[in-house]
Amino acid sequence: MTDTVSITSRAATRIKDIMAGHPGSAGLRVAVEGGGCSGFQYDFKLDSQRADDDLVIERDGATVLIDSVSLVYINGSEIDFVDDLIGRSFKINNPQATMSCGCGTSFSI
């Protein structure tokens, strides 16, 4: 399996801004957890440490950390940041997802 997850320039800018306010952070951790209305849900949080099995993605001063278990579910995805009428949030464009909820935070494979 090729570990490919990309970050858009909008997402990189937002992650860099968030990290600037938290100088001890190693990056934004993107994880997949069980739950949500569609079976799995995305979790975004700042993490102070990198794990040995993390995929580390860097772009324009932003760092994303993805653990090896979560990577199985989001491999091939693009992490974006959207600012629209419903609000501002990170969005994962996941080609593996066969269904997602209306807000885009949960999905099924």
URWO-V500871 format. One record per run of one state. SS is the DSSP state (H for helix, E for strand, - for the rest). FROM is the first residue (numbers start at 1). TO is the last residue. If there is no record, write none. Layout:
BEGIN
ss:SS from:FROM to:TO
ss:SS from:FROM to:TO
END
This chain:
BEGIN
ss:- from:1 to:5
ss:E from:6 to:7
ss:- from:8 to:8
ss:H from:9 to:20
ss:- from:21 to:26
ss:E from:27 to:34
ss:- from:35 to:39
ss:E from:40 to:47
ss:- from:48 to:54
ss:E from:55 to:59
ss:- from:60 to:61
ss:E from:62 to:66
ss:- from:67 to:67
ss:H from:68 to:74
ss:- from:75 to:77
ss:E from:78 to:84
ss:- from:85 to:86
ss:E from:87 to:93
ss:- from:94 to:98
ss:E from:99 to:100
ss:- from:101 to:105
ss:E from:106 to:108
ss:- from:109 to:109
END
